[in-house]
Amino acid sequence: VQLQASGGGLVQDGGSLRLSCVASGNIDSIIRMGWYRQGPGKQRELVGTILWDGATNYADSLKGRFTISGSVAENTIYLQMNSLKPEDTAVYYCKARARAMAYWGQGTQVTVSS
């Protein structure tokens, strides 16, 4: 499974951005996709996930501002980020889980200026 994330960029405090992640390869085996992020000097953390049945899960601190949409079955998911803050600055990674394997995309940089 290969993952291609895109849509990152520079946005002002309070702005919005939408990231995309497209999976290719053995996509029929994917059961869950999600987004993680790693800010400067921080550990990688969960943003949210979406299951094959459409169920979503989010980090508590991001609920209400971030929304995952798309479909695992259609191998494309999105991350809509609203009311962005400087502390949301990070590299955002797409992840897919297929059976016992986890796959990561290359990451896309999101920078929120104050």
C-alpha positions in Angstrom: 0.0 0.0 0.0 1.3 3.4 -0.9 -0.1 6.7 0.5 0.1 10.1 -1.1 -0.8 13.0 1.1 -1.3 16.5 -0.3 -2.9 19.9 0.5 -0.5 21.3 3.0 0.6 24.9 3.0 0.8 28.2 4.8 -2.3 29.6 6.3 -3.1 32.4 8.7 -4.4 32.0 12.2 -8.1 31.2 12.1 -7.9 29.9 8.5 -8.9 26.6 7.0 -7.1 23.9 5.0 -8.1 20.6 3.5 -5.7 17.7 3.2 -6.1 14.7 0.9 -4.7 11.2 1.1 -4.9 8.7 -1.7 -4.0 5.1 -1.2 -2.8 2.9 -4.0 -1.6 -0.7 -4.4 -3.3 -3.4 -2.4 -6.1 -1.2 -1.3 -8.7 -4.0 -0.8 -6.9 -5.0 2.3 -7.2 -1.6 4.0 -9.5 -1.5 7.0 -8.7 1.9 8.5 -7.1 5.1 7.4 -6.2 8.1 9.5 -4.2 11.3 10.1 -1.4 11.9 12.5 0.8 14.9 13.0 4.2 15.8 14.3 4.9 19.4 15.4 8.3 20.8 15.9 10.1 19.1 18.8 7.0 17.0 19.5 6.1 13.4 19.2 3.8 12.2 16.5 0.2 12.2 17.7 -3.2 11.0 16.5 -5.4 13.5 14.7 -8.2 11.1 13.8 -9.2 7.9 12.0 -11.9 6.5 9.7 -12.9 2.9 9.5 -14.0 0.8 6.5 -17.6 1.4 7.7 -17.2 5.1 7.9 -16.9 5.4 11.6 -14.6 8.2 12.7 -12.6 8.9 15.8 -10.7 12.0 16.8 -8.3 13.2 19.3 -10.3 15.0 22.0 -8.4 18.2 21.7 -9.3 18.5 18.0 -13.0 17.6 18.0 -15.1 20.3 16.5 -12.3 21.8 14.5 -11.1 18.9 12.4 -13.2 16.6 10.3 -12.2 13.4 8.4 -14.3 12.5 5.4 -14.0 10.3 2.4 -14.0 6.6 2.2 -11.7 3.8 2.9 -13.5 1.7 0.3 -12.7 4.5 -2.3 -9.1 4.7 -1.0 -9.3 8.5 -0.5 -9.8 10.4 2.7 -9.7 14.1 3.6 -8.9 16.1 6.6 -10.8 19.4 6.9 -9.1 21.7 9.3 -10.9 24.8 10.5 -10.1 27.6 12.9 -6.4 26.7 12.6 -4.0 27.9 15.3 -0.3 28.3 15.3 0.0 25.2 17.5 -1.5 23.2 14.7 1.7 23.7 12.7 3.1 20.3 12.0 3.8 17.7 9.4 0.6 15.8 8.8 0.9 12.1 7.9 -1.6 9.8 6.4 -1.7 6.2 7.8 -3.4 3.1 6.6 -3.8 -0.2 8.4 -4.2 -3.4 6.4 -4.4 -6.6 8.3 -1.4 -6.6 10.6 0.6 -4.0 8.6 0.7 -0.2 9.0 1.6 2.1 6.1 2.6 5.7 6.3 2.6 8.4 3.7 5.4 10.9 3.2 3.7 13.8 5.1 2.6 17.2 4.2 3.6 20.4 6.0 1.0 22.6 7.5 2.2 26.0 8.8 -0.2 28.3 10.6 1.1 31.9 11.0 0.1 34.2 13.8 
